[in-house]
Amino acid sequence: MTRDRERYSVLAMVGSLGWPLILGLSACTLFYAAVFQGLFGTDLVRRYFATHPVSFAATGMFFVGLAALTLKLINLTGQIMAMPSIGLETDRSSSVPVALSSDMLDQLDDLPRLARQSHLGRRLHAALEHVERSSSAADLDDELKYLADMDAVRQHESYALVRIIIWATPMLGFLGTVVGITQALGDLDPTMLATAIQTAMEGLLAGLYVAFDTTALALSLSIVLMFFQFFVDRIETQILTTVDSRVNEELLGCFETVGSGADPHVQSVERMAHKVIEASNTLVARQADIWRQTIESVQQRWETTAEESAEQVQTSLQEALDGSLATFAARLSETEQQAAERAEQRWGQWQTTLSQNARALQAQQHELVQQGEVLNRVLDATAD
């Protein structure tokens, strides 16, 4: 909220000086462009607004003041629209502790920017900040009166630009009159007065018309600004009155108070007790922080030791597995070689046996052939 307040002060300064100048001079430029383009091209408008440099200056100052009052009126309208949404969500059935002022400040910080920067939002925030700083609501009434006076002073200062324009515009008109009369008298030719007095008087009267027209224009414009300022000022005064009532309803009697004017020492004792409680809370927090740091340190050491142990175990297991795998591979190779040798021997034995069986089968086949021949002979003999 401090940053918002600083930003608001900068924006208020720019809004009270920069924007009225920019918007006012822009509106004045558009007005004269319309006049010279013929949109307001009547003789009366040209006579009063576009015949003398003082008229241009007075019109420009009028538009600057009008822009400042218009911006002020727009701001006040926005505050009126945002005022119903500004409030503190507290239990009004009983007084709340002073410590809850920080929660109320958080509620105000959550409001939209227009609501925070309004008279009501800034008044509530300043009062709650005072309660939070002093840790007591005993002098809240005096603080609210002080804040109301400060808002009234700021209200008066916010119309400084408009007041100086309202004051300077008639002075500028009078200056135009003096300059116009001086110029008219300076342009008066004594010879023409003697020879053509009618023509000389017509030129003198034309110069005087221009001179007095600047004063009439300046006075008229200043009167318009005065009435417009009065209207806007009444609106802002009514808003500040409403703000006073709303703030008193929201804050007066809202916080717990201990002691009275007849026993001022009770408040001192209460403040001392609050300070002791705050110091105890601070010590407890510091002790808890120390314990947390100690536990974290022990945990980090344990994690480091566990990581180192895990690395050592992993290294030992890896070395043991490498040795076991090498021995197993060697034994597996020997076993494979022995199995191959045994298989080769058995294969040789099988080949020998198969060869012998083949030779025996061949002999038996030869004998069977011989026996068949014998049987054929026997059959032949039997047939014969």
Protein Blocks (a to p, Z undefined) as FASTA:
>chain_A
ZZmmmmmmmmmmmmmmmmmmmmmmmmmmmmmmmmmnommmcfklmmmmmmbfklmmmmmm
mmmmmmmmmmmmmmmmmmmmmmmmgccdddfkbccdfklmmmmmmmmmmpcfklmmmmkl
mmmmmmmmmmmmnopaklmmmmmmmmmmmmmmmmmmmmmmmmmmmmmmmmmmmmmmmmmm
mmmmmmpcfklmmmmmmlmmmmmmmmmmmmmmmmmmmmmmmmmmmmmmmmmmmmmmmmmm
mmmmmmmmmmgopacceddfklmmlmmmmmmmmmmmmmmmmmmmmmmmmmmmmmmmmmmm
mmmmmmmmmmmmmmmmmmmmmmmmmmmmmmmmmmmmmmmmmmmmmmmmmmmmmmmmmmmm
mmmmmmmmmmmmmmmmmmmmmmZZ
